[in-house]
Amino acid sequence: MAEYKDYYKILGVGKTATDAEIKKAFKQQARKCHPDLHPEAEKAKWTEKFKDLNEAYTVLSDKQKRTIYDQVGQEGYQNYARGGGASRSSAGANPYQQYQQYGNFGGGQTSYNFSSNGAGFDGGGFSDFFQSIFGGMGGMGGMSGRGFGGFGQNFGRSAAAGVQSGDVEAELALNLEEAHRGGNMQLTLPSGRNVTVKFPAGISEGKKIKLKGMGNPTANGNGDLYLIIKIRPHAQFRLEGEDLQVPVIIMPWTAALGGTIYVPTLDGPVKVKVPAGTHSGKKLKLSGKGLSAKGNLYVTLTIDVPRTLTKEQKDLFSKLAALG
């Protein structure tokens, strides 16, 4: 059996952390751990750290997963592991069986998350520890080979009151880039049926995609499956509706004299003119560069003072100070 993972420690939060604190901690850690921010020689190490971070956030940001994780705890898992992970005897009994055996997590509903971050929905992109607890509840998958978790015949969670029996809902988690570009995704339902889901470019969080006849069986035929879009936090951009926020650092001389800088967007870096006399905190608006063509990208400029200066640079700053 896999070793126990302390998701709270990985995120750097306490066990009583609120949803907002968990989200904030994830964003802060993601900025530090993202593989693209480190030298090529260290990317493998930081990729593993980033995977652990994503896994921890996937569990702690989901109320049902977090409840399961907390209720059993480290001691319960270690007893389970000592029993070989399969025994039903006292010390080695599966501590998660009470949640899994009826295909739900209490309240008569089962919830599954689709994901798009690394492997299949069978949890192949997550650690063995994650899989030993949650099976296929929300993997970190790429764009194909995705499937539901295996906690019973029914899947998803019951749709809103008044909706036809058999209709269910499930979250489909996308990276910000995927939501921006749109595309097709292959999903595998619990029945083993493969379906192609098409989602439009610029799809926003909370939008629903209807798969007719893909829900739970009823006496009158299958209900419908509604996929609710969830967009994962990004290490660089902050999403606000259809708009994006991104911080960009500029040098003092660029702020004073003006100039051209490169600004990251979801479609790649673009050249942007900085007006002379720019102050720290100034925002620039790039129309149509948000999540969708209707959204905007807001660039917040921060002036960075070099930590080390050459003698010539120090002399020039001294002259500026004297003139100022």
Helices and strands as residue ranges (DSSP letters): H 7-11, H 19-33, G 35-37, G 40-42, H 43-60, H 63-82, H 97-100, E 113-114, H 128-134, E 146-147, E 157-158, E 168-174, H 176-181, E 183-188, E 194-199, E 208-211, E 217-218, E 221-222, E 225-231, E 238-240, E 243-250, H 252-257, E 259-263, E 270-274, E 283-287, E 296-303, H 311-323
